[in-house]
Amino acid sequence: MTSQNNSAFMPEKDLLYTIVADLKRTSREYLTAATESNCSSVRQMFTNLTNDTLRLQGEVFTLMQQQTEYSLPSQAPRSELDKHVQASKKTQQESRQFVSQKTGNDIQNGYIPNAEQQQSQSGSTQYM
């Protein structure tokens, strides 16, 4: 193995961009796994992994920002952000009402109380 005097395997800037990109991809995959899970404990595990990954991505981003290696996007007007938040909340509420009507269950925070019970009664133990 040859010695490389104080040189990294790739420039730090490129390495940090690669790490941020990987963390973003990983959080999307964890989120997909959480939303497709049929078991509340598996869903919770992927939710926790998603949150941990997003937290780590934020830390790496902050490091890059401090080293001026990551330029910030232009700021969106607050009114535009508020409009998107309100639209998302409305969609979420409509979705909850729809599922509640169809299942007869109250849904809070994405948890369907009888999902595991229904699963065990059917004899299926698939994890999606």
Sequence and secondary structure as in RCSB ss.txt:
>XXXX:A:sequence
MTSQNNSAFMPEKDLLYTIVADLKRTSREYLTAATESNCSSVRQMFTNLTNDTLRLQGEVFTLMQQQTEYSLPSQ
APRSELDKHVQASKKTQQESRQFVSQKTGNDIQNGYIPNAEQQQSQSGSTQYM
>XXXX:A:secstr
    TT  SS HHHHHHHHHHHHHHHHHHHHHHHHH SSHHHHHHHHHHHHHHHHHHHHHHHHHHHTT S     
  HHHHHHHHHHHHHHHHHHHHHHHHHHS   BTTB TTHHHHHHHHT     
